[in-house]
Amino acid sequence: MRINKKILLVTILCGVSVFAQSFIQKHDDEKAKNLKVLPKDISGKELHEIMRGYSMALGVRCNFCHVSEQVEGQEKPKFDFASDNKPEKTIARDMMKMTAAINEKYIGKMVGGDHTLEQITCVTCHMGRKTPIITVDSLKKPQ
């Protein structure tokens, strides 16, 4: 009987593990809502990587573009990623369209020496700042 209890325990633990894994994957693959520029069929992982890139390029956190509220008793804020209530989100969408247009219409047609020039991204102009660097005076002085 003792072996049967161990087998039963291992079986239950495996079942719980499989259930937990499927629950995690289900939420990771949950479809984003209110996508207007990014593809509607983008995976959760791809979307997270893109948003992380934007965050790093502008030196900001998620709440810069997304509505968030602090929930009592929780360390992390609750986000409403679908909301369009922050103007920064609209600006970000316009900047995404602008960057894609520049890359397609201009950069994609330029050839520099033996290779095609790289595409521009947010960091090209923002360099880790909320607003793009638009003058030489904004650059760090050489030491």
N, C-alpha and C positions, 0 to 999 in steps of 0.2 A: 504493500500500500504506500509505503514511503516514496518509492520511485514514481508512482502515479501522481502523487501530490507535487513532486518536483516537475514532472512533465506538464502537469496542469498549470503550475505557476509560470514556467517558461513559455508555454503557449499563450497564456494571458498577457504576459509582458510583450511578447512578439506582436500580438494583436493590437495592444495599446500603441506600440511603436509605429506600426503600419498606419493605424488610424491617425495618429498625430502627424506623421509625415504627409499623408494625403491632405490633411487639414491645412498644413503650412503651404503646400504647393498650390492648393486651391486658392488661397488668399494671395499668393505671390502672382498667380496668373489672372487675378481679377482684372477685368477690363477697366481702363481709365474712362472717366466721363468728361464730356465737354471739350474734347480735343478738336481744335480748329485749324491747326497748322501741322502738327505731327500726325502720322498715320493712325487711323482709328484701330487698326489691328496690331499696334505695337505691343510687345510683351512688357510685363511689369519690370522685368530685369533691364530691358533696353531703355525704357522710360526713366528708370532710376539712374542709370548711367548717364543719360543725356542731362537730366536735371542736376546731377552731381557736377558735371562739367560746367554747366551754367553757373552754378554756385561758386565754384572755384574761380572761374573766369572773372566774375564780378566781386568776389570777396564777400559774398552775402550768404545768409541761411535761407531756408525754405520760406520763412515768414516774410521775406522781402517782397515776394510776388503773391504768396498764397495766404488766404485768411486763416488765422489761427486764434485759438483761445486757450488760456491756461485753465486746466481742470484741477480743482482742489483735490489734493491727495495723489496727484500724478506728476511725475517729474517732467515728462515730455508734454508739450501742448497738443491739443486736438486740432487737426487741420481739416479744412473744407477745400480740397484741391480743385473741385469742380467750380467753385464760386468765381465770378468775374468782378467781385466788389473791390478789387484793388487795381488802381490804374497801372501799376507797374506790370501786371500780368498782360494787359493790353499792349503796353509798350514792348514787352518782351516778344510777344507774337509779331508785332510789326518789325522788330529788329531781326527776328528769325527769317521773315519773308525777304527783308532787305539783303541779308547776308546770302541767302540762297540765290537771289536775283544777281547780285554782284558776282558770285562764283560762277553761275551759269552763263551770264551775258558777257562778262569781261575776263575774269581770271581763267575760266575754262578755255578761252580762245587765245590766250597769250602763251607764247613759248619763250622760255628764257634759256638760251644756250642749247644744250643737248636735252633738256628736260622741261616738262610743263611745270609752271609755277604752282606752288601749294595753294590750297584754298584758304580763304580767310575764315576766321571763327570769332566768337565773342572776345576772346582774349587778345586778338589782334589789336583791337582798339581800347578795350577796357583794362587790360593788364592788371587784373585783380582789384579794380576799383568800380564803384557803383556807376560812375559816369565815365564815358569814354575820354581818353586823353586826346585833346584836339589841338593843342599848341605845343611847340617845342619847349616853351617855358614850363610845361607840366612834367617834363622828363627829369629824371634825376641827373644831377650834374656829375660829370666824371671826377674821380678823386685823384 
